[in-house]
Amino acid sequence: MKELLERVKEYNKESVHYEAPYLDTDDMQKIEKALEKQIPAKCVKDDCDRDCCPVCGWIIGYGDTIQPHCHNCGQSLDWSD
């Protein structure tokens, strides 16, 4: 997934897109954002020691609750130590 994201980012840097003329820059930016959310990110702790989404700050769960993604923004979450 990370390799695909890097290819999309590189593609977005080019000024002329010959390979897929039916995709405009806005479409490619949406694809890039969607791919970024598929790469798991570590949760962050808030002031009350709750697990929160690293992207939007949404409280992910309480206690032993583990969710695979943020229900607010869709960010994939990494719960490994």
VEXNU-734346 format. One line per field, with one value per atom (N, C-alpha, C, CB): x, y, z; residue number from 0; atom name; residue in three letters. Coordinates in Angstrom, 1 decimal. Atoms other than C-alpha are relative to their C-alpha. Glycine has a CB too. Layout:
<dopas>
px	c(X;...);
py	c(Y;...);
pz	c(Z;...);
resi	c(NUM;...);
name	c(CA;...);
resn	c(ala;...);
</dopas>
This chain:
<dopas>
px	c(0.8;0.0;0.9;-0.9;-0.8;2.8;0.7;1.1;-0.7;4.5;-1.0;0.5;1.0;1.2;-0.2;-1.3;0.2;0.8;1.1;-0.1;-1.1;4.3;-0.1;1.3;0.1;3.6;-1.1;-0.4;1.0;0.4;0.5;-1.3;-0.6;2.3;0.9;0.7;-0.9;4.9;-0.7;1.0;0.8;2.3;-0.6;-1.1;0.6;0.6;1.0;-0.6;-1.0;3.9;0.2;1.3;-0.2;4.0;-1.0;-0.2;0.9;2.5;-1.0;0.8;0.8;1.1;-0.2;0.6;0.3;-0.6;-0.5;-1.1;0.3;-0.5;-0.6;1.3;0.5;-1.3;-1.5;0.8;1.5;-4.8;-0.6;-0.2;0.5;-6.1;-1.4;0.0;1.3;-9.6;0.0;-0.8;-0.1;-8.4;0.7;0.9;-0.6;-7.8;0.7;-1.1;-0.8;-5.7;-0.8;0.7;0.9;-8.6;-0.3;-1.3;0.2;-9.3;1.2;-0.4;-1.2;-5.7;0.2;1.2;-0.2;-5.6;-1.0;-0.3;0.9;-8.7;0.5;-1.4;-0.5;-7.1;1.2;0.5;-1.2;-3.9;-0.5;0.8;0.5;-5.9;-0.7;-1.1;0.6;-7.9;1.1;-0.9;-1.1;-4.6;0.7;1.0;-0.6;-3.1;-0.8;0.2;0.8;-6.0;0.1;-1.4;-0.1;-5.4;1.3;-0.1;-1.2;-1.9;-0.2;1.2;0.3;-2.4;1.0;0.2;-0.8;-1.3;-0.3;-0.5;0.1;-0.7;-1.0;1.4;0.9;-3.3;0.8;-1.1;-0.6;-2.5;-0.9;0.2;0.7;-3.5;-0.4;0.8;0.5;-5.6;0.4;-1.5;-0.3;-5.4;-0.5;-0.5;0.6;-7.6;0.5;-1.5;-0.6;-5.4;-0.9;0.4;0.8;-7.9;0.6;-1.5;-0.6;-6.9;-0.8;0.0;0.7;-7.7;0.7;0.2;-0.4;-7.4;1.2;-1.1;-1.1;-4.0;-0.3;1.2;0.3;-5.7;-1.0;-0.5;1.1;-9.0;-0.2;-1.2;0.1;-8.6;-1.2;0.0;1.2;-11.8;0.4;-0.8;-0.3;-11.9;-0.4;-0.8;0.2;-11.5;-0.7;1.4;0.6;-12.4;0.3;0.4;-0.3;-12.4;0.4;-1.3;-0.4;-10.7;0.7;-1.2;-0.6;-9.9;-0.6;-0.2;0.6;-11.9;1.0;-1.1;-0.9;-9.9;-0.8;1.1;0.7;-11.3;1.0;-0.9;-1.0;-9.6;0.2;-0.4;0.0;-10.4;-0.8;-0.5;0.7;-11.6;-1.4;0.7;1.4;-15.4;-0.4;-1.0;0.3;-15.2;0.6;0.6;-0.7;-12.6;0.4;1.2;-0.3;-11.9;1.5;-0.3;-1.4;-8.2;0.2;0.8;-0.4;-6.8;0.9;0.7;-0.7;-5.4;1.0;-0.9;-1.1;-2.2;0.0;1.4;0.1;-2.7;1.2;-1.2;-1.2;0.7;0.8;0.9;-0.9;3.2;1.2;0.3);
py	c(-1.2;0.0;1.3;0.0;-1.2;2.4;0.3;-0.2;-0.2;1.8;0.6;-1.4;-0.5;2.5;1.5;-0.7;-1.4;5.7;0.9;0.1;-0.7;6.8;0.3;-0.7;-0.1;6.2;1.1;-1.3;-1.0;8.3;1.4;-0.3;-1.3;11.1;0.5;-0.1;-0.4;11.1;0.4;-1.2;-0.3;11.0;1.4;-1.0;-1.3;14.1;1.1;0.0;-1.0;16.0;0.4;-0.4;-0.3;15.8;1.0;-1.3;-1.1;18.8;-0.5;1.1;0.6;16.7;-1.5;0.3;1.4;13.4;-0.7;-0.2;0.6;11.4;-1.4;-0.2;1.4;7.9;-0.1;-0.7;0.1;8.7;1.4;-0.5;-1.3;11.9;0.2;0.3;-0.1;11.2;0.3;-1.2;-0.3;11.7;1.4;-1.1;-1.3;15.3;0.1;1.2;-0.1;16.6;-0.2;1.4;0.2;16.7;-1.4;0.8;1.4;13.1;-0.7;-0.7;0.6;12.1;0.4;0.4;-0.4;14.1;-0.8;1.5;0.8;12.2;-1.4;0.0;1.3;8.9;-0.1;-0.4;0.0;9.9;0.0;1.3;0.0;10.8;-1.3;1.1;1.3;7.5;-1.0;-0.4;1.0;5.5;0.3;0.1;-0.3;7.4;-0.5;1.5;0.5;6.4;-1.5;0.4;1.5;2.7;-0.4;-0.5;0.3;2.9;0.2;0.8;-0.1;2.1;1.0;-1.4;-1.0;4.9;-0.3;1.5;0.2;4.7;1.0;0.1;-0.9;6.2;0.9;-0.8;-1.0;9.2;0.0;1.4;-0.2;9.8;1.4;-0.5;-1.4;12.8;0.3;0.1;-0.4;14.6;-0.9;1.4;0.9;12.0;-1.5;0.0;1.3;9.1;-0.9;-0.7;0.8;7.9;0.0;0.7;0.1;6.6;0.8;-1.5;-0.9;9.1;-0.3;1.4;0.1;9.1;1.0;0.2;-0.9;10.6;1.1;-0.7;-0.9;12.3;1.1;-0.8;-0.9;13.8;0.3;-0.5;-0.1;13.4;-0.6;1.5;0.7;11.4;-1.0;-0.7;1.0;9.3;-1.4;0.3;1.3;5.7;-1.0;-0.5;1.0;3.6;0.2;-1.4;-0.1;3.1;-1.4;0.5;1.3;0.3;-0.8;-0.7;0.9;-2.7;0.0;-1.4;-0.1;-1.7;0.3;1.1;-0.2;-2.0;0.0;-1.2;-0.1;-0.8;0.1;1.3;0.1;-1.4;1.4;-1.0;-1.3;2.2;1.0;-0.1;-1.1;5.6;0.1;1.3;-0.1;5.8;1.4;-0.5;-1.4;9.5;0.3;1.0;-0.4;9.9;-1.2;0.8;1.2;6.3;-0.4;0.2;0.3;6.3;-1.4;1.0;1.3;2.7;0.2;-0.8;-0.2;2.2;-1.1;0.2;1.0;0.4;-0.1;0.4;0.2;-1.1;-0.7;-0.7;0.7;-2.8;0.8;-0.5;-0.7;-2.0;0.6;-0.8);
pz	c(0.0;0.0;0.0;1.2;0.0;0.8;-1.3;1.1;1.3;-2.5;-1.0;-0.6;0.8;-4.3;0.3;0.1;-0.4;-2.3;-0.6;1.5;0.5;-3.3;-1.5;0.4;1.5;-7.0;-0.3;-0.6;0.2;-6.7;0.3;0.8;-0.3;-5.0;-1.1;1.4;1.1;-7.7;-1.2;-0.3;1.2;-10.4;0.2;-0.2;-0.3;-8.7;-0.2;1.4;0.1;-8.9;-1.5;0.6;1.4;-12.7;-0.5;-0.8;0.4;-14.5;-1.1;-0.6;1.0;-17.4;0.2;-1.4;-0.3;-16.9;-1.3;1.1;1.3;-20.1;0.2;-0.8;-0.2;-18.7;0.2;1.1;-0.4;-17.4;-0.2;1.4;0.2;-19.0;0.5;-1.5;-0.5;-17.7;1.5;-0.3;-1.4;-14.1;0.1;0.8;-0.1;-13.2;1.4;0.0;-1.2;-10.3;1.2;0.0;-1.2;-7.9;0.3;-0.2;-0.1;-8.6;0.6;-1.4;-0.5;-8.0;1.5;-0.8;-1.4;-4.7;0.9;0.2;-0.8;-3.5;0.1;-0.7;-0.1;-4.4;1.0;-1.4;-0.9;-2.5;1.4;-0.3;-1.4;0.6;0.4;0.1;-0.3;0.4;0.3;-1.1;-0.3;0.2;1.3;-1.2;-1.3;3.1;1.2;0.1;-1.1;5.3;0.2;-0.2;-0.1;4.5;0.7;-1.4;-0.7;6.0;1.5;-0.5;-1.5;9.8;0.7;0.6;-0.8;12.1;1.5;-0.4;-1.5;15.9;0.6;0.6;-0.7;18.1;0.9;0.9;-0.9;20.3;1.2;-0.6;-1.2;23.9;0.2;1.2;-0.4;25.0;1.4;-0.3;-1.4;28.3;1.1;0.3;-0.9;29.9;-0.2;-0.1;0.3;28.7;-0.9;1.3;0.9;26.1;-1.4;-0.1;1.3;22.7;-1.0;-0.4;1.0;19.9;-1.4;0.4;1.4;16.1;-0.2;-1.0;0.2;15.1;-1.1;-0.4;1.1;12.1;0.5;-1.2;-0.3;13.4;1.5;-0.5;-1.4;17.2;0.7;0.3;-0.5;17.6;1.0;-1.2;-1.0;20.7;-0.5;1.4;0.6;19.5;0.9;-0.4;-0.8;22.4;1.5;-0.4;-1.4;26.1;0.5;0.8;-0.5;28.1;-1.0;0.6;0.9;26.1;-1.4;0.6;1.3;23.0;-1.0;0.0;1.1;19.8;-1.3;0.0;1.2;16.6;-1.2;0.0;1.1;13.2;-0.7;-1.0;0.6;12.0;0.7;-1.5;-0.6;13.1;-0.6;-0.1;0.5;12.8;-0.5;1.0;0.5;12.2;-1.3;1.1;1.3;9.4;-0.8;0.3;0.7;8.4;0.0;-1.4;-0.1;9.3;0.5;0.8;-0.5;9.6;1.2;-1.1;-1.2;13.1;0.3;1.2;-0.3;14.3;1.5;-0.5;-1.4;17.8;0.5;0.3;-0.4;17.9;1.0;-1.2;-1.0;20.7;-0.6;1.1);
resi	c(0;0;0;0;1;1;1;1;2;2;2;2;3;3;3;3;4;4;4;4;5;5;5;5;6;6;6;6;7;7;7;7;8;8;8;8;9;9;9;9;10;10;10;10;11;11;11;11;12;12;12;12;13;13;13;13;14;14;14;14;15;15;15;15;16;16;16;16;17;17;17;17;18;18;18;18;19;19;19;19;20;20;20;20;21;21;21;21;22;22;22;22;23;23;23;23;24;24;24;24;25;25;25;25;26;26;26;26;27;27;27;27;28;28;28;28;29;29;29;29;30;30;30;30;31;31;31;31;32;32;32;32;33;33;33;33;34;34;34;34;35;35;35;35;36;36;36;36;37;37;37;37;38;38;38;38;39;39;39;39;40;40;40;40;41;41;41;41;42;42;42;42;43;43;43;43;44;44;44;44;45;45;45;45;46;46;46;46;47;47;47;47;48;48;48;48;49;49;49;49;50;50;50;50;51;51;51;51;52;52;52;52;53;53;53;53;54;54;54;54;55;55;55;55;56;56;56;56;57;57;57;57;58;58;58;58;59;59;59;59;60;60;60;60;61;61;61;61;62;62;62;62;63;63;63;63;64;64;64;64;65;65;65;65;66;66;66;66;67;67;67;67;68;68;68;68;69;69;69;69;70;70;70;70;71;71;71;71;72;72;72;72;73;73;73;73;74;74;74;74;75;75;75;75;76;76;76;76;77;77;77;77;78;78;78;78;79;79;79;79;80;80;80;80);
name	c(N;CA;C;CB;N;CA;C;CB;N;CA;C;CB;N;CA;C;CB;N;CA;C;CB;N;CA;C;CB;N;CA;C;CB;N;CA;C;CB;N;CA;C;CB;N;CA;C;CB;N;CA;C;CB;N;CA;C;CB;N;CA;C;CB;N;CA;C;CB;N;CA;C;CB;N;CA;C;CB;N;CA;C;CB;N;CA;C;CB;N;CA;C;CB;N;CA;C;CB;N;CA;C;CB;N;CA;C;CB;N;CA;C;CB;N;CA;C;CB;N;CA;C;CB;N;CA;C;CB;N;CA;C;CB;N;CA;C;CB;N;CA;C;CB;N;CA;C;CB;N;CA;C;CB;N;CA;C;CB;N;CA;C;CB;N;CA;C;CB;N;CA;C;CB;N;CA;C;CB;N;CA;C;CB;N;CA;C;CB;N;CA;C;CB;N;CA;C;CB;N;CA;C;CB;N;CA;C;CB;N;CA;C;CB;N;CA;C;CB;N;CA;C;CB;N;CA;C;CB;N;CA;C;CB;N;CA;C;CB;N;CA;C;CB;N;CA;C;CB;N;CA;C;CB;N;CA;C;CB;N;CA;C;CB;N;CA;C;CB;N;CA;C;CB;N;CA;C;CB;N;CA;C;CB;N;CA;C;CB;N;CA;C;CB;N;CA;C;CB;N;CA;C;CB;N;CA;C;CB;N;CA;C;CB;N;CA;C;CB;N;CA;C;CB;N;CA;C;CB;N;CA;C;CB;N;CA;C;CB;N;CA;C;CB;N;CA;C;CB;N;CA;C;CB;N;CA;C;CB;N;CA;C;CB;N;CA;C;CB;N;CA;C;CB;N;CA;C;CB;N;CA;C;CB;N;CA;C;CB;N;CA;C;CB;N;CA;C;CB;N;CA;C;CB);
resn	c(met;met;met;met;lys;lys;lys;lys;glu;glu;glu;glu;leu;leu;leu;leu;leu;leu;leu;leu;glu;glu;glu;glu;arg;arg;arg;arg;val;val;val;val;lys;lys;lys;lys;glu;glu;glu;glu;tyr;tyr;tyr;tyr;asn;asn;asn;asn;lys;lys;lys;lys;glu;glu;glu;glu;ser;ser;ser;ser;val;val;val;val;his;his;his;his;tyr;tyr;tyr;tyr;glu;glu;glu;glu;ala;ala;ala;ala;pro;pro;pro;pro;tyr;tyr;tyr;tyr;leu;leu;leu;leu;asp;asp;asp;asp;thr;thr;thr;thr;asp;asp;asp;asp;asp;asp;asp;asp;met;met;met;met;gln;gln;gln;gln;lys;lys;lys;lys;ile;ile;ile;ile;glu;glu;glu;glu;lys;lys;lys;lys;ala;ala;ala;ala;leu;leu;leu;leu;glu;glu;glu;glu;lys;lys;lys;lys;gln;gln;gln;gln;ile;ile;ile;ile;pro;pro;pro;pro;ala;ala;ala;ala;lys;lys;lys;lys;cys;cys;cys;cys;val;val;val;val;lys;lys;lys;lys;asp;asp;asp;asp;asp;asp;asp;asp;cys;cys;cys;cys;asp;asp;asp;asp;arg;arg;arg;arg;asp;asp;asp;asp;cys;cys;cys;cys;cys;cys;cys;cys;pro;pro;pro;pro;val;val;val;val;cys;cys;cys;cys;gly;gly;gly;gly;trp;trp;trp;trp;ile;ile;ile;ile;ile;ile;ile;ile;gly;gly;gly;gly;tyr;tyr;tyr;tyr;gly;gly;gly;gly;asp;asp;asp;asp;thr;thr;thr;thr;ile;ile;ile;ile;gln;gln;gln;gln;pro;pro;pro;pro;his;his;his;his;cys;cys;cys;cys;his;his;his;his;asn;asn;asn;asn;cys;cys;cys;cys;gly;gly;gly;gly;gln;gln;gln;gln;ser;ser;ser;ser;leu;leu;leu;leu;asp;asp;asp;asp;trp;trp;trp;trp;ser;ser;ser;ser;asp;asp;asp;asp);
</dopas>
